[in-house]
């Protein structure tokens, strides 16, 4: 399938996106017409004799692969040994230390609007399960499967509200240190609602936790985040945050971030400016979880839901302060970065990517993270999951107080059964190299047993995306220069 695309920008400039050369080529109008003719005649250029300058240039580009197709090779069945290697080189180990919470947030992904999780019973993860998992991982970390040098593994504590099981958090860290593993380093991370920060901030600061605090903005913006008695949690959380900020200013500056959920009682601009002006931070702002919403809750969910991209775009239109703060991080630039990474041949996320021959690399369908490529999540009930964001009906295995049961062959088969129905769609998608769609989330949204991908991009849509992004570069060359410096040269 041909994926080369001709398009024009807002300024009227003409381009060819060459998939074979992995670049966007600025074309003179005469060259643009030649390539349009080549498209119509299935790349047959016999009739064009290189007598004029532009005919010679066209012939040169054609002979050097301007319209060469890049065939993407897909693998639908992961190698079980590769899955084991990923686990041995794990980046983040997450423990759901409790499913209990001291808040009852109306939009909670484990609340009344959803049905894709295990029933919340205020359980606590046992220390025995944690030790069993760590012992299992130590065997892998110390084995030949660990190919990394000086592994840094992020140990994350999740809930519920993880500080409700603080004793387990402390015991877990102590047990890791008892292992005294050469070549292994551990960092610690937690997402918290902040209600218990005043009790435990001394320990969190001393252990240099990366702390993500949930706060939706000012008091009214926080009014979906309720205590069990129905009171707004804002005053308690805000007070605790100010204590932390004043007591440990360096820790606060370097290790504390905020996450706000966008809904119908706040706005992107108000969240951002409140947290920036009052807490001196730029928050992460996310949408309500769209996965696992119950059918009879859709009306209420849709009333609250706000799409973050459109909200961010609107905020940048009206707030000069936000525009000045976010030269690199605003929505347009994130989309531009994504396009440059996926559709150019000179931007690389890692040194390993730079050393790979992209023409020989095989891909899994969709943008799903391979099992254990980033995370290994253990729920309070002992389910082993690839991450905390998917429904808990997709366990890769289980953990008891005595053992970790992971069958890498079965994990490979699970992924194969989810990938195969998407293969034809992925082959036709023009944005496959930029896909971030998780197959587990697609599976939750399937209707009538048929998988459809909500982010599928056809040729016309891709041409529009390329035009928008190259137009943005033409209109904002300073931003593009900064992205080049940060993403290519740094």
Secondary structure, DSSP 8 states (H G I E B T S, - for coil): ----EEEE-TT--EEEEETTTTEEEEE-HHHHHHHHHHHHTTT--TT----SHHHHHHHHHHHTTTT-----EEESS--HHHHHHHHHT-SEEEEE-BS--SB--TT-TTSTTB-SS------B--HHHHHHHHHHHHHHHTSTT---SSEEEEEEEESS-GGGGHHHHHHHHHHHHHH--TTEEEEEEEEE-STTHHHHHHHHHHTT-EEEEE--SSTTTTTTSBBTTS-B-HHHHHHHHHHHHHHSHHHHHHHEEEEEE--TT--HHHHHHHHHHHHS---EEE----TTB-GGGHHHHHHH---HHHHHHHHHHH-HHHHHHTTTTSHHHHHHHHHHHHH-SS--SSHHHHHS-TTT-EEESSS---TTSSEEEE-TT-EEES-TTS-TT--SEEE-SS-EEE-HHHHHHHHHHHHGGGHHHHHH-TTGGG----HHHHHHT-BTTB---TT---HHHHHHHHHHHHHHHHH-HHHHHHHHIIIII-
